[in-house]
């Protein structure tokens, strides 16, 4: 990684507070984009994008080299500065899966602004809650987004959120709108701006700001089981090192080898932050973004994309894999998937039946499967096989990543016998760990650091139940705070 100023100390830790790469200065955007341009790889492809609609000519696709992306990101960074966005200010982003979403978050990272990305499926009330929580003055959105051939009215939802905020006497100064679907939208001259108008008025040079390793990189809201969403705080240095390192080893990313990596998540979730953008780009392997649904216009859309683009690493969720199984093998087997090297799964434990189907039907028995366990709060992979190196068991996320001290314990902090269930805890700090919940220190301590103490010191409690088998492999059993509704 590039550091503008080398750190003095790797870690300081006094539970629950950690500092990583103390007094180091770096920049996430510089390590994702500018470093590759400076090292002579500016003409290599950084980002490949495919839109959902399929016309007579096929789907719309676009690719950006590192040099092109550097210019686009610099332009939008200058736009944000023109809208009075300063270092440490929070920019709210509510967009579909288009290249400008990646450009917007990298532009924030470039100038030290904090981004808060809201998943495009969320309601206007959810937007209003999150904007109010961080006092965001600028919202970046689209007129609409494509989903299964229909338009999701993003701008309309933002307008409704702003009306909710007005009633609470809160003001949003600017809404930047990227035109995508050309659906009819209301326009408010005093606050609305077209993306294309603003980027034409600025130049394409903007230096990356050297940021302290512990400055906030972004906030990402995770639904709280008690209702009010939790704004999880991640910082620049530790998160950068952890996501890029986990990505490199879990997916076997090798620059210059013709790889193309595809994670099917939305950037509105942590999986998209870490394993579409921030973990992949520093490794100089192109990352693919797809705008739409897996079954539009047909149930083979994902496999069609893999075949046409020559995807080498494919990362998706068990829910999707079970849907593919239900839709039928023929949608997979009619495509040439021989480019695939590594298959990944994320989001929940994968049942052994789905694991075996993924292995035999999609991977043709030749691709290692990395079943990655982690959370919004951990920033990156905590427990995962390393492809081709860790013997795998269908349904187990296997062993902890380098430096992760995970254990299954009882309420008193004692490790439980193999095959007995217990609480999943992490006993030592790691670089990608959350640094708090925005504006709620007490909730941070209560949620993650008050359930289990070992030798009188609190340890990180993931909120998941787990067991370990006789080989030390971890099996995640599910949330410990789940509520099951009976009779509807």
C-alpha positions in Angstrom: 0.0 0.0 0.0 1.0 3.6 -0.5 1.4 5.6 2.7 2.0 9.3 2.6 3.4 9.0 6.1 4.4 5.7 7.6 2.7 4.6 10.8 4.6 4.7 14.2 2.9 1.8 15.8 0.9 -1.1 14.3 -1.9 -1.3 16.9 -3.0 0.2 20.2 -5.8 -1.7 21.9 -7.8 -1.1 25.1 -11.1 -2.9 24.7 -13.4 -1.9 23.1 -11.2 0.7 21.3 -8.5 -0.1 18.8 -6.2 2.1 16.7 -4.4 0.6 13.7 -1.3 1.9 11.9 -1.1 4.8 14.4 -0.1 8.2 13.0 0.1 6.7 9.5 -1.4 8.7 6.6 -2.9 7.2 3.5 -5.8 7.5 1.2 -8.2 4.7 0.0 -8.8 6.3 -3.4 -5.1 6.7 -4.0 -4.5 3.0 -3.3 -7.5 1.9 -5.4 -6.8 4.1 -8.5 -3.9 6.6 -8.5 -1.2 4.2 -7.4 -1.8 2.0 -10.4 -1.7 4.9 -12.8 1.6 6.2 -11.2 3.1 2.7 -11.5 2.4 2.5 -15.2 -0.8 0.5 -15.3 -3.2 3.3 -16.2 -4.3 1.6 -19.4 -5.4 -1.6 -17.6 -9.1 -2.2 -17.0 -10.3 -1.2 -13.5 -14.0 -1.6 -13.7 -16.4 -3.4 -16.1 -20.1 -2.6 -15.9 -23.2 -4.2 -17.4 -26.6 -2.6 -17.4 -29.8 -4.7 -16.9 -31.9 -3.8 -20.1 -31.1 -6.0 -23.1 -31.7 -4.3 -26.5 -31.3 -5.6 -30.0 -27.5 -5.0 -29.7 -27.4 -6.9 -26.4 -26.9 -5.3 -23.0 -25.2 -2.0 -22.4 -21.6 -2.4 -21.2 -18.9 0.0 -20.2 -15.4 -0.4 -19.0 -13.0 2.1 -17.3 -9.3 1.9 -17.2 -7.5 3.2 -14.0 -6.5 6.4 -15.9 -10.1 7.0 -17.0 -11.5 6.3 -13.6 -8.9 8.6 -12.0 -10.2 11.5 -14.1 -13.9 10.7 -13.5 -13.3 10.4 -9.8 -11.3 13.7 -9.7 -14.1 15.5 -11.5 -16.7 14.4 -9.1 -14.4 15.2 -6.1 -14.2 18.7 -7.5 -18.0 18.8 -7.9 -18.4 17.8 -4.2 -16.0 20.5 -3.2 -18.0 23.0 -5.2 -21.0 22.0 -3.2 -19.2 22.9 0.0 -18.4 19.3 1.0 -15.4 19.4 3.3 -13.2 16.8 4.9 -15.2 14.8 7.5 -18.6 15.9 6.1 -21.0 13.0 5.4 -22.3 12.6 1.8 -25.4 10.4 1.5 -25.5 8.2 -1.6 -28.7 6.5 -2.8 -28.2 5.1 -6.3 -28.6 2.1 -8.5 -25.7 -0.2 -9.4 -24.1 2.1 -12.1 -20.4 3.1 -12.5 -21.2 6.6 -11.0 -21.9 4.9 -7.6 -18.3 3.6 -7.5 -17.1 7.0 -8.8 -19.1 8.8 -6.1 -17.7 6.8 -3.2 -14.1 7.0 -4.5 -14.6 10.8 -4.9 -15.6 11.0 -1.2 -12.5 8.9 -0.2 -10.3 11.2 -2.4 -11.1 14.4 -0.4 -11.7 12.9 3.0 -15.5 13.2 3.0 -17.4 10.3 4.7 -19.9 8.4 2.5 -23.1 6.9 3.8 -24.4 4.6 1.0 -28.1 3.6 1.3 -29.3 0.5 -0.5 -31.6 1.5 -3.4 -34.4 -0.7 -2.2 -34.9 1.3 1.0 -37.8 3.6 1.6 -37.9 7.4 1.9 -38.3 7.1 5.7 -35.1 5.0 5.9 -33.3 7.7 3.9 -34.7 10.5 6.1 -33.6 8.6 9.3 -30.0 8.1 8.0 -29.6 11.7 6.6 -30.8 13.1 9.9 -28.5 10.9 12.0 -25.4 12.3 10.2 -26.7 15.8 9.3 -25.9 15.2 5.6 -26.2 18.3 3.4 -25.6 16.6 0.1 -27.5 13.6 -1.4 -26.3 11.9 -4.6 -29.0 9.8 -6.4 -30.4 8.8 -9.8 -33.6 9.6 -11.5 -34.4 5.9 -11.3 -32.8 2.4 -11.4 -33.6 -0.7 -13.4 -34.9 -3.8 -11.6 -36.5 -6.7 -13.5 -37.4 -4.3 -16.3 -39.1 -1.8 -14.1 -37.9 1.6 -12.9 -37.3 2.0 -9.1 -38.1 5.7 -8.5 -35.0 6.8 -6.6 -35.3 10.5 -7.0 -38.9 10.4 -6.0 -38.0 8.6 -2.8 -35.3 11.2 -2.1 -37.8 14.0 -2.6 -40.2 12.3 -0.1 -37.4 11.9 2.4 -36.6 15.6 2.1 -40.2 16.4 2.9 -40.0 14.3 6.0 -36.8 16.1 7.0 -38.5 19.5 6.4 -41.2 18.7 8.9 -38.4 18.0 11.4 -36.8 21.4 10.4 -33.8 19.7 8.8 -32.4 21.1 5.5 -30.7 19.3 2.6 -28.7 21.8 0.6 -28.1 19.9 -2.7 -29.3 16.8 -4.5 -27.1 15.6 -7.4 -29.0 13.5 -9.9 -27.4 11.1 -12.4 -29.8 10.5 -15.3 -30.2 6.8 -15.9 -33.8 5.7 -16.7 -35.1 9.1 -18.1 -38.3 8.6 -16.0 -40.3 11.7 -15.1 -39.1 13.4 -12.0 -39.9 16.6 -10.1 -37.3 19.3 -10.2 -36.4 21.7 -7.4 -34.3 24.5 -9.0 -33.0 25.7 -5.6 -31.4 22.3 -4.7 -31.4 19.8 -7.6 -28.4 19.5 -10.0 -27.8 17.1 -12.9 -24.6 15.1 -12.5 -23.7 15.7 -16.2 -24.0 19.5 -15.9 -21.8 19.6 -12.8 -19.0 17.4 -14.1 -18.7 19.5 -17.3 -18.0 22.6 -15.2 -14.9 21.2 -13.4 -11.5 20.0 -14.4 -10.2 16.4 -14.0 -7.4 17.1 -11.6 -7.8 16.8 -7.8 -5.1 15.6 -5.5 -5.9 12.8 -3.0 -5.9 14.2 0.6 -3.5 12.4 3.0 -5.7 11.2 5.8 -4.9 9.9 9.2 -5.2 6.1 9.4 -7.9 6.5 12.1 -10.1 9.1 10.2 -13.5 7.9 9.3 -13.8 6.4 5.8 -17.5 5.7 5.8 -20.6 5.0 7.7 -22.8 2.1 6.8 -26.1 1.5 8.5 -27.0 -2.0 9.6 -30.5 -2.7 10.7 -30.7 -2.8 14.4 -32.8 -5.6 16.0 -34.4 -2.9 18.2 -35.5 -0.7 15.3 -33.2 2.3 15.1 -30.5 1.5 12.5 -26.8 1.4 13.7 -24.4 3.6 11.8 -21.2 1.4 11.8 -18.0 3.5 11.6 -15.0 2.2 9.6 -11.7 4.0 9.3 -9.2 4.6 6.5 -6.0 2.7 7.2 -7.1 -0.5 9.0 -10.1 -1.1 6.8 -8.0 -0.6 3.6 -5.3 -3.1 4.7 -7.8 -5.7 5.9 -10.2 -5.7 3.0 -7.5 -5.8 0.3 -5.5 -8.4 2.1 -8.5 -10.7 2.7 -9.6 -10.3 -0.9 -6.1 -11.1 -2.2 -5.9 -14.4 -0.3 -9.5 -15.5 -0.2 -10.1 -15.0 -4.0 -6.5 -15.6 -5.2 -6.3 -12.2 -6.9 -3.2 -12.0 -9.2 -2.7 -8.7 -11.1 -1.7 -9.1 -14.8 -3.1 -12.6 -15.1 -6.2 -11.7 -17.1 -8.5 -12.2 -14.1 -12.0 -10.6 -13.9 -13.6 -10.7 -10.5 -17.4 -10.4 -10.0 -19.2 -10.0 -6.7 -23.0 -9.9 -7.3 -23.8 -7.9 -4.2 -25.1 -4.3 -4.2 -22.7 -1.6 -3.1 -25.5 -0.6 -0.6 -24.3 -3.5 1.6 -20.8 -4.0 3.2 -20.1 -6.8 0.7 -20.3 -4.3 -2.1 -18.1 -1.8 -0.2 -15.4 -4.3 0.7 -15.5 -6.8 -2.2 -16.6 -4.8 -5.2 -14.5 -1.7 -4.6 -12.1 -1.2 -1.7 -10.8 -4.8 -1.3 -10.5 -5.5 -5.0 -9.1 -2.3 -6.6 -5.9 -2.1 -4.6 -5.1 -5.6 -5.9 -5.2 -4.3 -9.5 -7.7 -6.9 -10.7 -10.7 -5.6 -12.7 -14.0 -5.7 -10.8 -17.3 -6.3 -12.5 -20.6 -4.5 -11.6 -24.0 -5.6 -12.8 -27.0 -3.3 -12.5 -29.9 -5.7 -12.3 -31.6 -8.9 -11.3 -30.3 -12.4 -11.7 -33.4 -13.6 -13.6 -33.9 -10.7 -16.1 -34.7 -11.2 -18.9 -34.1 -14.9 -18.4 -33.1 -17.1 -15.5 -29.6 -17.6 -17.0 -28.5 -14.0 -16.8 -25.7 -14.5 -14.3 -24.2 -17.4 -16.3 -24.5 -15.4 -19.5 -22.5 -12.6 -17.9 -19.8 -15.1 -16.7 -19.5 -16.6 -20.2 -19.5 -13.3 -22.1 -17.0 -11.4 -19.9 -14.9 -14.4 -18.9 -15.4 -14.0 -15.2 -12.7 -15.8 -13.1 -13.9 -15.2 -9.5 -17.6 -15.3 -8.7 -18.9 -14.3 -5.3 -22.6 -14.5 -4.4 -25.1 -15.4 -1.6 -26.5 -18.8 -0.6 -30.0 -17.4 -1.1 -29.2 -16.8 -4.8 -27.6 -20.3 -5.1 -30.8 -21.9 -3.8 -32.8 -19.9 -6.3 -30.6 -21.1 -9.1 -31.1 -24.7 -8.0 -34.8 -24.2 -8.0 -34.8 -22.6 -11.5 -33.0 -25.7 -12.9 -29.6 -26.8 -14.0 -30.2 -26.2 -17.7 -29.8 -22.5 -17.2 -26.3 -23.1 -16.0 -25.2 -26.0 -18.2 -26.0 -24.3 -21.5 -23.2 -21.7 -20.8 -19.4 -22.2 -21.0 -18.2 -21.4 -17.5 -14.7 -22.7 -18.0 -13.2 -19.3 -17.2 -14.2 -19.7 -13.5 -11.3 -20.3 -11.0 -12.8 -19.5 -7.5 -16.4 -19.6 -6.3 -17.3 -17.7 -3.2 -20.3 -17.5 -0.9 -21.3 -14.7 1.5 -24.2 -13.4 3.7 -25.3 -16.4 5.7 -24.3 -20.0 6.3 -24.6 -22.2 3.2 -26.4 -25.5 3.5 -24.4 -28.5 2.4 -26.9 -29.3 -0.5 -26.5 -25.9 -2.0 -22.7 -26.1 -1.5 -22.5 -29.4 -3.4 -24.7 -28.1 -6.2 -22.5 -24.9 -6.5 -19.4 -27.1 -6.6 -20.6 -29.7 -9.1 -23.0 -27.8 -11.5 -21.4 -24.3 -11.5 -17.8 -25.2 -10.7 -17.8 -28.6 -12.6 -15.9 -30.0 -9.6 -12.9 -27.9 -10.4 -13.3 -24.6 -8.5 -12.5 -24.3 -4.8 -15.4 -22.7 -2.9 -14.6 -20.1 -0.3 -17.5 -19.9 2.3 -16.6 -16.5 3.9 -17.9 -15.6 7.4 -17.9 -11.9 8.3 -20.1 -9.0 9.2 -20.7 -5.3 8.4 -19.0 -4.7 11.7 -15.8 -6.7 10.9 -15.1 -4.9 7.6 -13.8 -8.1 5.9 -13.5 -11.9 6.0 -13.0 -13.3 9.5 -13.3 -17.1 9.0 -12.7 -18.4 5.5 -10.9 -21.2 3.6 -8.0 -20.1 1.4 -8.7 -21.6 -2.1 -6.6 -24.6 -2.9 -4.9 -24.5 0.5 -7.6 -25.2 3.1 -9.5 -28.5 2.8 -13.2 -27.6 2.8 -16.3 -29.2 4.3 -19.7 -28.3 2.8 -21.4 -26.0 5.2 -18.4 -25.0 7.3 -16.6 -21.6 6.8 -13.5 -23.6 8.0 -10.7 -21.7 9.8 -10.0 -18.1 10.9 -8.1 -15.7 8.5 -4.5 -14.7 9.4 -4.4 -13.0 12.8 -8.0 -13.6 13.7 -8.4 -15.1 17.2 -11.9 -16.5 17.0 -13.4 -18.9 19.5 -16.6 -20.5 20.6 -17.3 -19.9 24.2 -20.0 -20.0 26.9 -21.3 -17.0 28.8 -18.3 -17.1 31.2 -15.8 -17.0 28.3 -14.7 -20.7 28.5 -14.2 -22.5 25.2 -16.8 -25.2 24.7 -16.2 -28.8 23.7 -16.2 -29.7 20.0 -19.8 -30.0 18.6 -21.3 -28.0 21.5 -22.8 -24.8 20.5 -21.7 -21.5 22.0 -21.1 -17.8 21.4 -18.8 -16.8 18.6 -16.2 -14.2 19.9 -13.0 -12.6 18.7 -10.4 -12.2 21.4 -7.9 -10.0 19.7 -8.3 -6.8 17.6 -8.1 -6.9 13.8 -7.5 -4.0 11.4 -11.0 -3.9 9.8 -13.0 -3.8 13.0 -15.7 -1.2 13.5 -14.6 1.8 15.6 -18.1 2.5 16.9 -21.7 3.3 16.2 -22.2 6.9 15.1 -23.4 9.0 17.9 -24.1 6.1 20.3 -21.1 4.9 22.4 -23.3 3.1 24.9 -25.0 1.0 22.2 -21.6 0.1 20.7 -20.4 -1.2 24.1 -23.6 -3.0 25.0 -24.1 -4.6 21.6 -20.6 -5.9 20.9 -18.5 -5.7 24.1 -20.7 -6.6 27.1 -21.8 -10.2 26.6 -18.6 -12.0 27.3 -15.5 -11.2 29.4 -12.3 -13.3 29.5 -10.0 -12.7 32.4 -12.1 -9.7 33.3 -11.7 -8.0 29.9 -14.5 -7.7 27.3 -14.1 -9.5 24.0 -15.9 -8.8 20.7 -19.2 -10.8 20.5 -20.4 -11.3 17.0 -24.0 -12.1 18.0 -23.8 -15.4 16.2 -24.0 -18.9 17.6 -21.4 -21.4 16.4 -19.7 -24.7 17.0 -16.3 -26.1 16.3 -15.7 -29.7 15.2 -12.9 -32.0 16.0 -10.7 -30.4 13.3 -11.2 -26.9 14.8 -13.5 -26.0 11.8 -16.2 -23.4 12.5 -19.9 -24.0 11.8 -22.1 -20.9 12.1 -25.5 -21.7 13.5 -27.3 -18.4 13.1 -28.1 -15.2 15.1 -28.5 -15.5 18.9 -31.0 -12.7 18.8 -33.3 -14.0 16.1 -37.0 -13.8 16.6 -39.3 -16.3 15.1 -42.9 -15.2 14.5 -45.3 -18.1 15.0 -48.8 -18.1 13.5 -48.0 -15.2 11.2 
